[in-house]
Amino acid sequence: MAMDPRMMDDWRPVAAPRRPVLFINPASGNGTARRLKLDEKARAAGIRCVVLEPGADLAALVRDAIATGADTLGMAGGDGSMAVVAAAASSHGLPFVCVPAGTRNHFARDLGVVRHDPIGALAAFTEGVERRVDLGEVNGRVFVNNVSVGIYGNAVQRPGYRSAKLRTLVDTAREVLGPSGAAPPLHVMDDRGDEHAQPAALLVSNNPYALERPLVPGTRPRLDTGRLGVILLGQPTEPPHRAGRAWTTSSLEVVAGASVHAGRDGEPMTLEPPLRFASRPGALRVRVPSRSDLRNRRRPRPHSR
């Protein structure tokens, strides 16, 4: 899709980097990068490739690349790997390129990158456009999509979740939740001042997900609002007005009685309480191909709940 000239104020053309580095996880997406010979095509375009071996320390490899002069960082893999490289790019003020080679590629989709065309995404290195987007963090650790905690499963299939509004929340949570497990009692205060203990699911996202049409539920229309999206699904025994809530905030604290198993961008992790979530507005310089489907080219709107 050609660039809409009305949107060029947000996405600006940039010169090709001199020392780009692309990290490739050949196992992601059932071997997408390996099957497409992504490393060969990237090297042919003048991009240095680091192909991850089993057990590789991605964060250490990224640090080494930066230390030896990398001026643009890219990741071809799943969203969990994207978060590692994006965090390093953000902390060093370097541009980041998202090459969708994972299973779901949610971050690529919400950036406007064609998520089933990793070869086409390489064009971001040679003829890209750039802008700043937000990152999320929990206890100082970056996420590009979301963090999920709580118990999710049979509880949300019970009659208490049959109303249209709650069903939308449930469907959105099902679409974007990563791995999470049984958690100790959680205490969350929502935007109305109501306290929720032991929710069935809590999803905190880097910018809010769309919940109503005509936007596509489970996608983020913008990645530049400086807000976290929060979706909370209560226990089926709670009254309807407390069973499902969605709001936005710039920060959130979750209290727990013990370590919390969570999913961060589709990868399991353990968090020590309290869980402190925050938005990092405009923290990441992101580059995409100039002919991407860039829905997020509009100017940022004022922050709102």
N, C-alpha and C positions, 0 to 999 in steps of 0.2 A: 504494500500500500504506500503510495507516494505521500510525502510530508505535506500536511495542510499548512499553507503559508501563514494562516492566521495564528498558528501555534508556535511559530519560530521564536517568539520572545522567551519561551521557557526552555526549549531545547536549542542549544547553539552548536553550530558546526565547530569541530575542533581538528587540529592537525593530527596526523597519525603519530603514535608514540615511536620513540627511537629504540627503546629496550623493553618491549612488552613481554610478559611472561604469562603463560596459560598453564594452570594446574589441571590435570585430567585424571579423573577416577575411572579407569576402564571397566570397573565392575558395576558402576551405577546404571540404573535403567536397564537391567538385564544385558549389560555389555554394549550399550548404544555407541559409546565412543569407539570401542574396539571394532565393532561391526562396520562403522562408517569410516574407519581409518582417519579419525579426526586429527590425530597427531601429525600424520603426513600432510594433510591439507593445511593445518595451521603452520607447520614449518615452511611449506611452500609459499605462504603469505608473509614470511619473515618474522614469525612469532616463535619465541623460545618456548618449548614445552617441557613440563615436568610431569611425567607419568607416574602416578602413585603405585607403589608396590604394596602388597598386603602388609598391614601393620605399620605403614609409614606414618610419621608424625607430621601431619599437614602443617600445623602451626609453625613447627621448626623449619620446614622447607620454605614456607613463606618468608620467615625472618631472614633466611639465608639469601633468598632472591632479592629482598629489599636491600640487604647489606651489600650486595654486589651490583647495585645500580638499577634495578627494575624501576621503570617509570609508569607502568600500567599493569595491574594485576587482573587476571581473569580466572574463572573457575568453570570447568565442565564437569558436572556431577549433580548430586542431589542438593536439596536446599540446606541440609545440615552442613555440608562442606562449603556452600555459598556463604554461610554466616561466618565461618572461620576466616575466609579470605577477605570478605567484606569488612570484618572488624579490623584486620591489619591495614587494609587500604584506607579506611577511615582514620585510623590513628596516625597514619603517615601522610595524610592529605593526598593520596594517590587515586586516580580513576580506577573504577572497577567495571569489569565486563562479565555479564552473566551469560554463559553458554549452556542452554538447557540440555543436559544429558542424563537427567535423573528419571524418576518414575512419574511424578506428578508435575514437577516444574512450576509450582505455584508462584514463586517470585518472578520468574521470567514472564509468565502470563500477565501478572499485574503490572509489570513494567511495560507491557506492550510488545515484548519479544515473541515471535512465533515459536511456541514451545515444542513443536515437533520438527524444528529445522535447526539443529545445532550447527550445521555447516554454514547456513546463512547467517547465523549469529556472529560468526567470525568477522563479518564485515564491520562490526563495531570497532575493531582495531584499526582498520584501514580507511574507512569512510563513515565515521561515527558522529553522533551528536551527543551532547552531554548536558546534564542538569543535576541538581542535588535532590536527594530523597532522604526520608527519615530512616532511622534504625530504632529498634526497641532494645531494651536491656533488662535483665533480671539479675539482681545481685552482682552487677558489673559485667555480666556476660551478654554478648550481643545476640539478637535474633533478627532475622529478616522477615519472617512470617508470623509465627505465633508460639506461645508456650501454653501447654494444656496440663491441668492437674485435676485430681478428683477421680471419682468412680463413674464410669460411663458404660452402659450396657443395658441390662434388662429394665432398669429403673425408668429410662426414658421411653419405654414402649408401653407403659401402663396408661390407663384411661385418663389420668390427670394431664397428659400431654396431647390431648386430641384437638384442642382449639387451634384455629388457623395460625394465630400469632406464635404460640408455643411450638407448633409443628415447624414453622419457618426457622426458629432458633435451633431446634433439634436437627433439622436437615442441614443447616449451615455448620453446626458443630460436627456432625458426622462427616461432612465433606472435608473439613480442615483439621480435625483433631489428629495429633500425632499419638505415639504410644504413651500411655499413662497407666497408672495402677492404683490400687487401693491406697488412699492417703489417710494420715492421721486427721483428727478433727481440724478443719480449717475454719477460720473466722474472717469474713470479708464484709466490709461496709460498702453498700452501694451508693449511688449518687443521690438517693433520697434519704440517706441516713439510716436505712434499715440494715441490721446485721444478719448475715447468713452464716450458719454453721454446717459443716460437712455437706457442701453442694454435691450433686451428682456429677457435675462437670463444671470446670471453670476454664475458659479460654481467653487469653489475653493476647491481642494481636497488634502488630506494628501497623497502625492505622486501622479504622473499623472496616469490617466486611459489610457488603451490601446485604440487606435483609428483605428488600421489597423490589418487585419489578416496577419499571422496565429494566432496571439494572439486573445483572445476573447474580443471583444469590451465591455466596461463597467466593465472590471476587471482591477486591478492594478497588473502588473507583479512583482513589487517590492514594499516593504514598508520601504526601507532603503537608499533611494537616498539623503535624506536631502533636497528634493525639494517639493514645492507645484505644483500641476497641476492646470492650469487655462483654463477654457472653457468659451468663451464669444460669445454670440449670439446677433448680432446687430438687429436693426429695419429693416424690409423688404425694406424700402425706401432707405437704404444705398447702396453704390456701392458694387459689389460682393466681392472685396478684403477686405472690412470692415465688411461684413455681418456675418462672422464666423471666430474666431481666437482661437488657442490653443497654449499655451506655458507653460514653467516651470520657477519657480523662487524660491528663498529662502524666499522672503517676498513680500508683496503687500499692498498698501494703497488704499482704496476706499473712495472718498469724497462724502458726501451726504448733502442735505440741511435740513434734519430732521431725526428723528428716522427711522430705517430700519427694516422692518419685514423680517425675514429670516428663513431658515430651517437648523438646525444643527443636522447632523446624524439622519435625519428623524423627528426631534422634532421642533415645532415652537419656536422662540425666537425673542426678539427685541434687536437691537444693536444701540448704540449711535455713531454717526460719530465723527471722521473718523473711518472707519473700518480698523484695522491693523492686517493683517494676517502674520503668520510666521511659519516656520517649526521648530520643536524641534528634531534635529537629534539624533537617538538612545536613546530617552528619556524613552522608556518603555521596561522593561524586560518581555518578553512574553513567556509562556510555552504552549506547545501543546503536544498531544499524540505522542509517538515516532513512531507510525505507521500511521501518517497523510500523506495526499497528499501534501507534502511541496515543492511547486514550488519555493518558495522564499529562498531556502537554499544556493543559489549561493553567492559568495563573492560580497560585494557592488562594483559597478562600479564607476569610477570617475564621479563627478557631471557634468552634461552637460545640455544645453538648448535643 
